[in-house]
């Protein structure tokens, strides 16, 4: 027998290899199981009583302590939150596409869908609201060589004015703009994610191609005018994202 051999057919290298295979298989099962802490069980198209989990099963519930005295949260949840789906299947077979029955941008359908998140603001390390307007974060300012959109009109995809920029919302944890605060034609306050904004070179025009000018009045609002919660952020961004498909009837039709 050679060095390291246990018998004439088994040696230490073989045992180490087998142990590694068993460990690696167990690791894959463990990670796949942990990945089911969110989003499971799935909803069945056939019956609400069917529990769609697959293999392996969901892990036992674990309690997480949230930062900044945000309480605790369990995952997976025994009572998952949901919202009414204002859409119906286009056919009776399982997995059929759904078609909106109301205003999909407001009802949260398709690209306008949003996650159920806590109604608390994102916080900085020292416990302050992270995303706030510059009237609150007075230590922020617009660089003099950059265009300042405050007071400028906001145009929709129909090239009509639907709102006016009133303030800039910044991220206290990172030196960047997150939202523009706008006053809609109806007199309401709303937020406009900076990723959906295009500012002209002369700084006199704020363009949004995601939605029409009349849609600005329908943007989900804020409970507190000086802070935005995680749930509100999801709804606002989903509204503008849904506009790329639902803002006009033509966008919702097939390209070919």
N, C-alpha and C positions, 0 to 999 in steps of 0.2 A: 504493500500500500504506500502511496505517496504521502508527502507531508500534508497534514490537515485532514487526512482521510479518516472517517469514522468507521466505515465498512468498505468493502471493495466496490460498493455501488453508491455510497453517499459520503460526501465530504462537507466540510464547513462552508465552502463557497456556495454549494447547492442549498444548504439550509438558510444561509443569509439571503439568497435570491428568493426562496419561497416565502420567507418572512416579509421581505420587501413587497412581494406581490400581494400578500394578504393585507399588509398595512396600507398599500396604495388603494386597493379595492375598498377597504373600510373608509379611507379618507374621501373617496369619491362619493360613497353613499352618505357620509356625514355632511359633506358640503351641499349635496343635492337636497338633503333633508332640511338643512338650515335655510336654504334658499326658499323654502315654502313657508317662512314666517310671515310673508306679506303676499297678498293676492290669492290665498287659498282659504277654503275650498273654492273651486271654480263653479260658476253657475251653469247648470245644464239647460240646453235648449228644449229638452223633452219634458222635464218636470222639476219644480223647485225642491222636491224632496230628494232628488238624486245628489249625492255628495261626490263631486269629481275631485279626486286627489292624486290618483296614480300611485306608482311605487317610487320611492318609499313613502310611508305615511308622513303627515305633518309632525313636526317635533312638539313636545309638550310646551305649554305656555311658559314664557320667561318674562319676568318683570324688569323693566328698564327704568332707571331714575333719570328724569330729564333735567337738563341744566337750568340754572337761574330760577330755582323753585318752581319748575314747570310741572311738578307732580310726577306721577308714574304712568307708564304705558305698558300694556301687555301685548306680546306677539308670540304666536298668532292669537288673534282676538276671537273670543267665543261669541261675540255679538258684533260682527262686522257692520260698519255703517254703509249706507247706500242712499242713493237719491232716485226718485222716480225717473224712468227712462221714457222720454217723450219720443219714442220711435217704435216702429213695427217691422218685423221681418218682411222682406219682399217675396218670400216663398215659404212653404210649410216645412221644407226639409231642414234638418239641423245644420247650423252654420251659415244659413242664408244671410245675405247682407241686410242691414236694417236701413229704413228710410225715415227721416224725421217727420213727425206729425204736427210740429209747431214751429217755433223759431229756433233752429238748431244752435245758433250762436248764444242765445240766452239759456236754452235748455241744457246745454252741455252735451252735445251729440257729436260723434266723430272727432275731427280735429279740434273741436271746441270743448271736448271733455276735460274734466279736471279731477284731481285726486281729492279725497276727503282728508283735510289736514287740520291741525289745531287752530283755533281762533285766537292765536297769540302772535305777537310780532317776532321776527328773527332778532336775536339779541347779540350784542358784542360780548367780548370776554369779561368786561367789567359790569355787565348787566344793564346796559342801555339799549333802547331800540336801535337796531342797526341801520335801517333805511328810513331816512327822515328828510323833510324838505330843508332847503338852505335857510329858511327863516328860523328853523330850530338849530341846525348845525351852522352856527354863525361863523365858525372858524374855516368854512369852505368858501371859495369864491371861484368865479370863472376867469380863466387866464385871459388877459387883455387882448391877446392875438387871436383868440378863438371867438367864434360867433356866440352871442348870448341870445338864446331863443325866447327869453321872457318878453311878453308883450307882442309876440309875433303870431300871425294867424296860422291855423292848422288846416291844411287842405286834405280832403279825402280822395279816393280813387276817381271820383267823378269830377275832380278839379274844382270843387266848391268848398267854401270855408265852413267848417263845422264846429270849430272851437278856437280858443286863444290860449296860448301858454301863459300861465300865471306864476309858476315857480319851478325849481329844479330839485329833484329828490336824489340825494347822494348816499353812497354806502360808506358808513363811518369806518368799517373794517378794511376797505380798499378804496384808494383814491380814484373813484370813477362815478359817473352818472348812471343811475338805474332807471329812473322814470322822469318824465316831464309831467307836471301837474297842469291840467287844462280846465278852463271854464267853458262848458258847452253852451250852445246857443239857447238852451232851455234854462240856463243859469245854474246848472249843477256842477259839482266838482268831480273830476275823474283823473285817473292816471293813464299815461301813455308810455309803455315800455320803450326805452331808448333804442332797442334793437329793431323796432318797427319804424324808426324815424329816419328821414333823409332831409338834411338841412341844406338849402341852396348855398352856393359859394358866397353870395353877398350877405347871407345870414338873415334875409328878410322873409323867407318862405320855409315853413315846416310841412313836409309832404309825408302822407301815410297812404300807401297803396293797398293795405290790407282790408280797409273798410271804407264805406261811403261816408259822406259828410253827415248824413242823418243818423248814422250808427253811433256817433260819439255820445249822444244822449242816452244810449242804452248800455254803455260800459258799466259793469258792476261797480258800485260805489264803496265808500269807506265808512266804517262805524266811527272812527276817530279821524278827524281831518289832518292830524299831524303824525299819524303812523299807519302802517299797513300790516295786516296779519298774514300769516302763511297761507291761510285759506283764501283770503282776498287776493293775494298775489297769483295763486293758481287760477282763480276765476278770471282775473283781468287778462293774464297772458293767454289763457285759453280762448277768450272772446276775440282777441285780435288774430290769434292763430286760425280760429275757425273762419274768419273772414276771407282767408285765401281760398276757401272752397265754397262758402255760403254767402258771401257778400253780394253776389249777383247771380241770377239764374244761369247765366252763361258759364260761370265758373264750375257749377255743379254738374254740367253736362260732359259726356265723354269727349275727348279731344278728336278722336276719329269718328 
